[in-house]
Amino acid sequence: FNRKKGHQNMAAADRDPEMNQKLPRRYFPFFDSTWRYLHVGVVIGIAAFWLSHGYQASEAAMQEIPPHSYRRIGLHSTGWFGYMWDTSDLQYRGFRYGLQDMSIGFILFVLVAQLLRGKFWSTEKSGQQSSLTSVMGYYVMFGLGFTFYLHGVATVYLYAICVINYVMCKLVGGTKLAPAATWIFACTILYLNKAYEGYVNNEFTDLMKRWSPIPQDHENPIRWYMIFPMVCLRMISFNMDYHWMKSGRVVFDKARHLKKCDTCAEGILCYRTRQESAQDISTFNFTAYFAYLLYAPLYLAGPTTTFSAWISHIRLPQQTHSKKDIFVYAVRLIIVVLVCDVFMHLFYLHAICTRARFALVQLDTMHIMATSAILLIQLWLKFTLIWRLGRVFALMDGIETPENMNRCVLNNYSFEGFWRSWHRSFNQWLIRYIYIPFGGNKSKGLTLIPVFLFVAYWHDIELKLFLWSWIIIIAISPELALKAYFNRPQMNWLTSKWYWDYVCAFFAVIQILVMFAANLIGFAIGYEVFLDFATKLFTTTAGYTTLMIT
């Protein structure tokens, strides 16, 4: 329901004042700027209202928790200016505590990689690299050391799975068996890793620890099977790209793309061109495979990139972002870290909702709604920090990946737009390897079912994630049908009315509330806590009033 025409008319009116006489009154630049300032003021007021209620909810719940239990629920007294610090979210705590060490390590990683490129790589005017061996070997060696530090001797299981997958890829690549073999192997390994917890509790692992030349008496920072889903995406990408390349199915209409892409028209390769263009079959070798799987900046959390795009950046580093752009991007990342820390010092809602649910009993419906909003904002800030950390160092190394979280979590009015912007790199991966092979837009509603079921299965084999996937499927299907129906020319008589924007805004609010529910269930507090929230909202008069105000 985007209405771009009105904004284009306003821009044209700014350039040509005479055009004001031809525009409807609602598109006058004067009224547009006046309403814009009014909207900004209203938004600031609403934000202050919800933030204050979220803070009040946090403080009220803390009154119900005995002080000796603060540390048990994940609150630490080592915060800023005497404030406690909510570190109950394991992902946030792991990345925040390791942020300094990771940053130093990745800076050194990028510096050495750039030195190797400058010393060993000769570049012709065409921009094609004459040799990949030195940097590829460095990526592999650094990746092996990095993963061994993170996971200990249990990393052997990860390496074994990667080798088996590579052998299978080379054996069946280019045949009809390749897609089925790839997906069956990947899904089976995901299940076995979860069921046996990475196979770390067995006699063979104990034997490896005893015989390891490096002492293994310390606790490794991260279990290897917790990171394996990210590696699994890269394994599937390598297999399928190799299969399509070998079977001759890579067809990219570059001339047609040039008409639409301003970046490529300027002689700079965009990400899509790199991803869709045919790569030299010789680049699908064992060294490149392991370098891609263990590429340090993107190893822990991504963003996800395909093998074709990644190897293209190795041959010819990205040119779409200047050094100034990358510097500004890094500064913005630091700001995200600070804002995220401020939220974790002021709002203890994640610790309360996940580890001290009894403290929520006294909250009224308005505070419950504010709690839901704050939790979703904290979730957005956490993932923005995690994903941009890897991306900024990949950009420094000349490798561009799709930007996750390219818009604020509260700046969404449809499920389709929300999903495209939230985990954008994963969304593009799903489109390439599941959505299009299953039929794409020809059967859009049905194709979404395997997409979101795989997303839930990939994240973890838990009930709350399958509930999340079905909420998304149920919510997005009618949205797609309504958009297709009202975007028809026959409906212009309705969509051109002055009140149509307000109708769209009303349904957008409903979609936002459903998004709140889905993501809180799947990635924040779980369905049990959410059911407590929903009971108060939908079974009391105060709850209905809160929903109407929202």
C-alpha positions as CSV (number, residue, x, y, z in Angstrom):
1,F,0.0,0.0,0.0
2,N,2.9,2.4,-0.5
3,R,1.9,5.6,-2.2
4,K,5.1,6.8,-3.9
5,K,3.2,9.0,-6.4
6,G,2.3,11.6,-3.9
7,H,5.9,12.0,-2.7
8,Q,7.1,12.2,-6.2
9,N,4.6,15.0,-6.9
10,M,5.7,16.9,-3.8
11,A,9.4,16.7,-4.9
12,A,8.4,17.9,-8.4
13,A,6.4,20.8,-6.8
14,D,9.5,21.9,-4.9
15,R,11.4,22.2,-8.1
16,D,8.5,23.9,-10.0
17,P,6.3,26.2,-7.9
18,E,3.8,26.5,-10.8
19,M,3.0,22.8,-10.3
20,N,1.4,23.7,-7.0
21,Q,-1.7,24.8,-8.8
22,K,-2.1,21.4,-10.4
23,L,-1.7,19.3,-7.2
24,P,-4.4,18.3,-4.7
25,R,-4.3,20.3,-1.6
26,R,-3.0,17.5,0.5
27,Y,0.3,17.4,-1.5
28,F,1.2,21.1,-1.2
29,P,4.8,21.4,0.0
30,F,3.7,23.9,2.7
31,F,1.2,21.5,4.2
32,D,3.6,18.6,3.8
33,S,6.4,20.4,5.8
34,T,3.9,21.6,8.5
35,W,2.4,18.2,9.0
36,R,5.9,16.7,9.1
37,Y,6.9,18.9,12.0
38,L,3.7,18.0,13.7
39,H,4.2,14.3,13.2
40,V,7.8,14.6,14.6
41,G,6.4,16.2,17.7
42,V,3.7,13.6,18.1
43,V,6.2,10.7,17.6
44,I,8.6,12.2,20.2
45,G,5.7,12.5,22.6
46,I,4.6,8.9,22.0
47,A,8.1,7.6,22.4
48,A,8.6,9.4,25.7
49,F,5.2,8.0,26.9
50,W,6.1,4.4,26.1
51,L,9.7,4.7,27.4
52,S,8.5,6.2,30.7
53,H,5.9,3.4,31.1
54,G,8.5,0.8,30.3
55,Y,10.9,2.3,32.9
56,Q,8.0,2.3,35.4
57,A,7.2,-1.3,34.6
58,S,10.8,-2.3,35.2
59,E,11.1,-0.4,38.5
60,A,7.7,-1.8,39.7
61,A,8.7,-5.4,38.9
62,M,12.1,-5.0,40.6
63,Q,10.3,-4.1,43.9
64,E,8.9,-7.7,43.9
65,I,12.4,-9.3,43.5
66,P,14.6,-9.7,46.6
67,P,18.0,-8.1,46.1
68,H,19.9,-11.3,46.7
69,S,18.3,-12.7,43.6
70,Y,19.5,-10.0,41.2
71,R,22.6,-11.8,40.1
72,R,20.7,-15.1,39.7
73,I,18.3,-13.6,37.2
74,G,21.2,-12.0,35.2
75,L,21.5,-8.5,36.7
76,H,25.1,-7.4,37.4
77,S,26.1,-4.5,39.7
78,T,29.1,-3.6,37.5
79,G,27.0,-1.2,35.3
80,W,27.5,2.5,34.6
81,F,27.1,5.1,37.4
82,G,25.8,2.6,39.9
83,Y,23.1,1.2,37.7
84,M,22.7,-2.5,37.3
85,W,23.3,-4.1,34.0
86,D,20.9,-6.6,32.4
87,T,23.0,-9.4,30.9
88,S,20.4,-12.1,31.1
89,D,20.3,-12.4,27.2
90,L,23.1,-14.9,26.5
91,Q,23.7,-13.6,22.9
92,Y,24.0,-10.0,24.0
93,R,26.2,-10.9,27.0
94,G,28.5,-13.0,24.9
95,F,29.0,-10.4,22.2
96,R,29.2,-7.5,24.6
97,Y,31.8,-9.1,26.8
98,G,33.8,-10.2,23.8
99,L,33.4,-7.0,21.8
100,Q,36.8,-5.5,22.6
101,D,38.7,-8.8,22.0
102,M,36.9,-9.5,18.8
103,S,37.4,-6.0,17.5
104,I,41.1,-6.1,18.1
105,G,41.4,-9.6,16.5
106,F,39.4,-8.6,13.5
107,I,41.4,-5.4,13.0
108,L,44.6,-7.5,13.0
109,F,42.9,-10.0,10.6
110,V,42.0,-7.3,8.1
111,L,45.5,-5.6,8.3
112,V,47.3,-8.9,7.6
113,A,44.9,-9.7,4.7
114,Q,45.5,-6.3,3.1
115,L,49.2,-6.7,3.5
116,L,49.0,-10.1,1.8
117,R,47.0,-8.7,-1.1
118,G,49.4,-5.9,-1.6
119,K,52.4,-8.1,-1.6
120,F,51.3,-11.3,-3.4
121,W,48.5,-10.2,-5.7
122,S,49.2,-8.5,-9.0
123,T,46.2,-6.7,-10.4
124,E,45.7,-5.9,-14.0
125,K,43.7,-2.9,-15.3
126,S,40.6,-5.1,-15.7
127,G,40.6,-5.6,-12.0
128,Q,40.9,-9.4,-12.2
129,Q,43.2,-10.9,-9.6
130,S,46.0,-13.1,-10.8
131,S,46.4,-15.3,-7.8
132,L,44.1,-16.3,-4.8
133,T,46.4,-18.8,-3.1
134,S,48.1,-16.6,-0.5
135,V,45.0,-14.9,0.9
136,M,42.9,-18.0,0.7
137,G,45.5,-19.9,2.7
138,Y,45.6,-17.1,5.3
139,Y,41.8,-17.2,5.6
140,V,41.9,-20.9,6.2
141,M,44.7,-20.8,8.8
142,F,43.1,-17.9,10.7
143,G,39.7,-19.6,10.5
144,L,41.1,-22.9,11.9
145,G,42.8,-21.0,14.8
146,F,39.7,-18.9,15.5
147,T,37.3,-21.8,15.6
148,F,39.7,-23.9,17.7
149,Y,39.9,-21.0,20.2
150,L,36.1,-20.7,20.3
151,H,35.2,-24.4,20.4
152,G,38.2,-26.4,21.6
153,V,38.9,-29.9,20.4
154,A,35.2,-30.5,19.6
155,T,35.8,-28.4,16.5
156,V,37.0,-31.7,15.0
157,Y,33.3,-32.6,14.5
158,L,32.7,-29.4,12.6
159,Y,35.7,-30.0,10.3
160,A,34.6,-33.6,9.7
161,I,31.1,-32.5,8.7
162,C,32.5,-29.9,6.4
163,V,34.8,-32.4,4.7
164,I,32.0,-34.9,4.2
165,N,29.8,-32.2,2.7
166,Y,32.6,-31.2,0.3
167,V,33.1,-34.8,-0.9
168,M,29.4,-35.2,-1.4
169,C,29.1,-32.0,-3.3
170,K,31.9,-33.0,-5.7
171,L,30.4,-36.4,-6.2
172,V,26.8,-35.4,-7.0
173,G,27.3,-31.8,-8.2
174,G,25.7,-31.3,-11.6
175,T,23.4,-34.3,-11.2
176,K,19.7,-34.5,-10.3
177,L,20.7,-35.9,-6.9
178,A,22.6,-32.8,-5.8
179,P,19.7,-30.6,-4.4
180,A,18.0,-33.5,-2.5
181,A,21.4,-34.8,-1.1
182,T,22.3,-31.3,0.0
183,W,19.1,-30.5,1.8
184,I,18.7,-34.0,3.4
185,F,22.3,-33.9,4.7
186,A,22.0,-30.3,6.0
187,C,18.7,-30.9,7.8
188,T,19.9,-34.3,9.2
189,I,23.0,-32.8,10.7
190,L,21.1,-29.8,12.2
191,Y,18.8,-32.3,14.0
192,L,21.7,-34.6,15.2
193,N,23.7,-31.7,16.4
194,K,20.8,-30.5,18.5
195,A,19.8,-34.0,19.7
196,Y,23.3,-35.0,20.8
197,E,24.4,-31.5,21.9
198,G,27.4,-31.4,19.5
199,Y,28.6,-34.9,20.5
200,V,30.8,-33.3,23.2
201,N,29.8,-35.6,26.1
202,N,31.4,-38.9,25.0
203,E,34.6,-40.8,25.4
204,F,36.1,-39.8,22.1
205,T,35.8,-36.1,23.1
206,D,37.4,-36.8,26.4
207,L,40.2,-38.7,24.7
208,M,40.8,-35.8,22.3
209,K,41.0,-33.4,25.3
210,R,43.6,-35.6,27.0
211,W,45.8,-35.9,23.9
212,S,45.4,-32.3,22.8
213,P,48.8,-30.4,22.8
214,I,46.8,-27.3,24.1
215,P,45.3,-27.5,27.6
216,Q,41.5,-28.0,27.5
217,D,40.7,-27.5,31.2
218,H,39.1,-24.2,30.5
219,E,35.5,-23.6,29.4
220,N,35.4,-22.7,25.7
221,P,33.5,-19.4,24.9
222,I,31.0,-21.0,22.5
223,R,29.8,-24.5,21.7
224,W,30.5,-25.3,18.0
225,Y,27.0,-26.7,17.3
226,M,25.4,-23.3,18.4
227,I,27.3,-21.7,15.5
228,F,26.8,-24.5,13.0
229,P,23.5,-23.2,11.6
230,M,25.4,-20.3,10.1
231,V,28.1,-22.7,8.7
232,C,25.2,-24.8,7.3
233,L,23.9,-21.9,5.2
234,R,27.3,-21.5,3.7
235,M,27.6,-25.2,3.0
236,I,24.2,-25.2,1.2
237,S,25.2,-22.1,-0.8
238,F,28.5,-23.7,-1.9
239,N,26.8,-26.9,-2.9
240,M,24.0,-25.3,-4.9
241,D,26.1,-22.7,-6.6
242,Y,28.5,-25.4,-7.7
243,H,25.6,-27.6,-8.8
244,W,24.1,-24.8,-10.9
245,M,27.5,-23.8,-12.3
246,K,28.3,-27.3,-13.3
247,S,24.9,-28.0,-14.8
248,G,24.9,-24.8,-16.8
249,R,21.9,-23.2,-15.1
250,V,23.5,-19.9,-14.3
251,V,21.8,-17.4,-16.7
252,F,22.2,-13.7,-15.8
253,D,20.8,-11.1,-18.2
254,K,23.4,-8.4,-17.5
255,A,22.0,-6.1,-20.2
256,R,18.6,-6.0,-18.6
257,H,20.1,-5.6,-15.2
258,L,22.2,-2.6,-16.4
259,K,19.0,-0.7,-17.3
260,K,17.8,-0.9,-13.7
261,C,21.0,-0.7,-11.7
262,D,22.6,2.7,-11.3
263,T,25.7,1.1,-9.6
264,C,26.5,-1.2,-12.5
265,A,25.8,1.6,-15.0
266,E,28.7,3.5,-13.4
267,G,31.0,0.5,-14.0
268,I,30.9,-0.8,-10.5
269,L,29.8,-4.3,-9.8
270,C,26.8,-4.4,-7.4
271,Y,26.1,-7.3,-5.1
272,R,23.5,-8.9,-7.2
273,T,25.7,-8.9,-10.3
274,R,28.4,-10.6,-8.3
275,Q,26.0,-13.2,-6.9
276,E,24.2,-14.0,-10.2
277,S,27.1,-14.0,-12.6
278,A,28.8,-17.2,-13.5
279,Q,32.0,-17.9,-11.6
280,D,35.1,-19.9,-12.8
281,I,34.4,-23.5,-11.9
282,S,38.0,-23.8,-10.7
283,T,37.3,-21.5,-7.8
284,F,35.0,-24.2,-6.3
285,N,38.0,-25.9,-4.7
286,F,38.8,-27.2,-1.2
287,T,40.8,-24.2,-0.1
288,A,38.1,-21.7,-1.2
289,Y,35.4,-23.9,0.4
290,F,37.1,-23.9,3.8
291,A,38.1,-20.2,3.5
292,Y,34.4,-19.3,2.8
293,L,33.0,-21.5,5.7
294,L,35.5,-20.2,8.3
295,Y,35.8,-16.6,7.1
296,A,36.3,-15.0,10.6
297,P,34.3,-11.7,10.4
298,L,31.2,-13.5,9.2
299,Y,31.7,-16.8,11.0
300,L,29.7,-16.1,14.2
301,A,26.6,-14.4,13.0
302,G,27.0,-13.3,9.4
303,P,25.5,-11.4,7.6
304,T,24.8,-14.3,5.3
305,T,26.4,-14.1,1.9
306,T,26.5,-16.6,-1.0
307,F,29.6,-18.3,-2.2
308,S,29.4,-16.7,-5.7
309,A,29.2,-13.2,-4.2
310,W,31.9,-14.0,-1.7
311,I,34.4,-15.4,-4.2
312,S,33.7,-12.5,-6.5
313,H,34.7,-10.1,-3.8
314,I,37.9,-12.1,-3.2
315,R,38.8,-11.6,-6.9
316,L,37.8,-8.0,-7.0
317,P,37.2,-6.2,-3.7
318,Q,34.0,-4.2,-3.2
319,Q,33.8,-0.7,-4.8
320,T,30.4,0.4,-3.6
321,H,31.5,1.8,-0.3
322,S,34.4,4.3,0.1
323,K,36.7,4.5,3.1
324,K,34.7,7.4,4.3
325,D,31.5,5.4,4.1
326,I,33.0,2.6,6.1
327,F,34.3,5.0,8.7
328,V,30.9,6.6,9.1
329,Y,29.4,3.1,9.3
330,A,31.8,2.1,12.1
331,V,30.9,5.3,14.0
332,R,27.2,4.4,13.7
333,L,28.0,1.0,15.0
334,I,29.6,2.5,18.1
335,I,26.5,4.6,18.6
336,V,24.3,1.4,18.4
337,V,26.5,-0.2,21.1
338,L,26.1,2.8,23.4
339,V,22.3,3.0,22.9
340,C,22.0,-0.7,23.5
341,D,24.0,-0.4,26.7
342,V,21.8,2.5,27.9
343,F,18.7,0.3,27.3
344,M,20.2,-2.6,29.2
345,H,21.1,-0.3,32.1
346,L,17.7,1.3,32.4
347,F,15.3,-1.5,31.5
348,Y,15.7,-4.9,33.2
349,L,12.6,-6.3,31.4
350,H,14.4,-9.2,29.7
351,A,15.7,-10.6,33.0
352,I,12.3,-10.1,34.6
353,C,10.3,-11.7,31.8
354,T,12.5,-14.7,31.3
355,R,13.7,-15.4,34.9
356,A,11.4,-13.7,37.3
357,R,7.9,-13.9,35.8
358,F,6.2,-13.7,39.2
359,A,7.2,-10.0,39.4
360,L,5.0,-9.2,36.4
361,V,1.7,-10.1,38.2
362,Q,1.2,-6.5,39.6
363,L,1.7,-4.8,36.2
364,D,-1.4,-3.2,34.6
365,T,-2.1,-3.5,30.9
366,M,-0.5,-0.3,29.8
367,H,2.7,-1.3,31.4
368,I,2.5,-4.7,29.8
369,M,2.2,-3.1,26.4
370,A,5.1,-0.8,27.1
371,T,7.1,-3.9,28.3
372,S,6.4,-5.6,25.0
373,A,7.5,-2.6,23.0
374,I,10.8,-2.2,25.0
375,L,11.6,-5.9,24.6
376,L,11.2,-5.7,20.9
377,I,13.4,-2.6,20.7
378,Q,16.1,-4.3,22.8
379,L,15.9,-7.3,20.5
380,W,16.4,-5.1,17.5
381,L,19.3,-3.3,19.1
382,K,21.0,-6.5,20.0
383,F,20.8,-8.0,16.5
384,T,21.8,-4.7,14.9
385,L,25.0,-4.8,17.1
386,I,25.8,-8.4,16.3
387,W,25.2,-8.2,12.5
388,R,26.9,-4.9,11.9
389,L,30.0,-5.9,13.8
390,G,30.8,-8.6,11.3
391,R,29.7,-6.6,8.3
392,V,31.9,-3.6,9.1
393,F,35.1,-5.7,9.3
394,A,34.1,-7.6,6.1
395,L,33.7,-4.2,4.4
396,M,37.2,-3.2,5.6
397,D,38.5,-6.4,4.0
398,G,36.8,-5.6,0.7
399,I,33.8,-8.0,1.1
400,E,30.3,-6.6,0.9
401,T,27.3,-8.4,2.4
402,P,23.6,-7.5,2.4
403,E,22.7,-5.1,5.3
404,N,20.5,-6.6,7.9
405,M,18.2,-4.2,9.9
406,N,18.2,-1.5,7.2
407,R,15.2,0.2,8.9
408,C,14.1,0.6,12.5
409,V,11.9,-2.2,13.9
410,L,9.1,0.3,14.6
411,N,9.3,1.7,11.0
412,N,7.4,-1.2,9.5
413,Y,3.8,-1.4,8.5
414,S,3.6,-4.8,6.8
415,F,4.9,-8.3,7.4
416,E,6.5,-8.5,4.0
417,G,8.5,-5.3,4.5
418,F,9.4,-6.3,8.0
419,W,10.8,-9.7,7.0
420,R,12.7,-8.1,4.1
421,S,14.5,-5.6,6.4
422,W,14.9,-7.6,9.6
423,H,17.3,-10.4,8.6
424,R,17.7,-9.1,5.0
425,S,20.7,-11.2,4.1
426,F,19.0,-14.4,5.3
427,N,15.8,-13.3,3.4
428,Q,17.8,-13.0,0.2
429,W,19.4,-16.4,0.9
430,L,16.0,-18.0,1.3
431,I,14.7,-16.4,-1.9
432,R,17.7,-17.8,-3.9
433,Y,17.8,-21.3,-2.5
434,I,14.2,-22.1,-1.4
435,Y,11.6,-19.6,-2.6
436,I,12.6,-19.5,-6.3
437,P,13.3,-23.3,-6.6
438,F,9.9,-24.0,-5.1
439,G,8.0,-21.8,-7.6
440,G,8.5,-18.2,-6.5
441,N,5.8,-15.8,-7.3
442,K,3.9,-18.4,-9.3
443,S,2.5,-19.9,-6.1
444,K,3.5,-17.3,-3.5
445,G,1.2,-18.3,-0.7
446,L,2.2,-22.0,-0.8
447,T,5.9,-21.3,-1.3
448,L,6.0,-19.3,2.0
449,I,5.2,-22.5,4.0
450,P,8.5,-24.3,3.3
451,V,10.4,-21.0,3.7
452,F,9.2,-20.2,7.2
453,L,9.2,-23.8,8.4
454,F,12.9,-24.1,7.4
455,V,13.6,-20.7,9.2
456,A,12.1,-22.1,12.4
457,Y,13.8,-25.4,12.0
458,W,17.1,-23.7,11.3
459,H,17.0,-21.4,14.3
460,D,16.2,-24.3,16.7
461,I,13.9,-27.3,17.1
462,E,11.6,-25.7,19.6
463,L,7.9,-25.3,19.9
464,K,8.0,-21.5,20.3
465,L,9.9,-21.1,17.0
466,F,7.4,-23.3,15.1
467,L,4.6,-21.2,16.6
468,W,6.5,-18.1,15.4
469,S,6.7,-19.5,11.9
470,W,3.0,-20.3,11.7
471,I,2.0,-16.9,13.0
472,I,4.1,-15.4,10.2
473,I,2.6,-17.6,7.6
474,I,-1.0,-17.0,8.8
475,A,-0.4,-13.2,9.0
476,I,1.5,-12.7,5.7
477,S,-0.8,-14.8,3.5
478,P,-3.9,-12.5,3.7
479,E,-1.6,-9.5,3.5
480,L,-0.2,-10.6,0.2
481,A,-3.7,-11.4,-1.1
482,L,-5.1,-8.0,-0.1
483,K,-2.1,-6.1,-1.6
484,A,-2.6,-8.0,-4.9
485,Y,-6.3,-7.2,-4.9
486,F,-6.1,-3.5,-4.1
487,N,-3.2,-2.8,-6.3
488,R,-5.2,-3.6,-9.4
489,P,-6.2,-0.7,-11.7
490,Q,-9.8,-1.4,-11.1
491,M,-9.4,-0.4,-7.4
492,N,-8.0,3.1,-8.2
493,W,-11.4,4.6,-7.4
494,L,-10.9,3.6,-3.8
495,T,-7.1,3.9,-3.4
496,S,-7.2,7.5,-4.7
497,K,-9.6,8.6,-1.9
498,W,-8.3,10.9,0.8
499,Y,-9.2,8.5,3.6
500,W,-7.4,5.5,2.0
501,D,-4.1,6.3,3.8
502,Y,-5.9,6.2,7.1
503,V,-7.5,2.8,6.3
504,C,-4.0,1.5,5.5
505,A,-2.6,3.0,8.7
506,F,-5.3,1.2,10.7
507,F,-4.4,-2.2,9.3
508,A,-0.7,-1.4,9.6
509,V,-1.2,-1.0,13.4
510,I,-2.8,-4.4,13.5
511,Q,0.1,-5.9,11.6
512,I,2.6,-4.2,13.9
513,L,0.9,-5.7,16.9
514,V,1.0,-9.2,15.3
515,M,4.7,-8.7,14.6
516,F,5.1,-7.8,18.3
517,A,3.5,-11.1,19.2
518,A,5.4,-13.2,16.8
519,N,8.8,-12.0,17.6
520,L,8.3,-11.9,21.3
521,I,7.2,-15.5,21.2
522,G,9.9,-16.7,18.9
523,F,13.0,-14.7,20.0
524,A,12.4,-12.9,23.3
525,I,10.2,-14.2,26.1
526,G,8.5,-17.4,24.7
527,Y,4.9,-18.3,24.4
528,E,4.3,-18.9,28.1
529,V,5.1,-15.3,29.2
530,F,3.3,-14.0,26.2
531,L,0.1,-15.9,27.1
532,D,0.2,-14.1,30.5
533,F,0.4,-10.8,28.7
534,A,-2.3,-11.7,26.2
535,T,-4.7,-12.8,28.9
536,K,-4.5,-9.4,30.6
537,L,-4.9,-7.6,27.3
538,F,-7.8,-9.5,25.9
539,T,-9.8,-10.4,28.9
540,T,-10.1,-7.1,30.8
541,T,-11.7,-3.8,30.1
542,A,-8.4,-2.1,30.8
543,G,-6.7,-4.3,28.2
544,Y,-9.2,-3.4,25.5
545,T,-8.6,0.3,26.4
546,T,-4.9,-0.1,26.1
547,L,-5.2,-1.8,22.7
548,M,-7.4,1.1,21.4
549,I,-4.9,3.7,22.7
550,T,-2.1,1.8,21.0
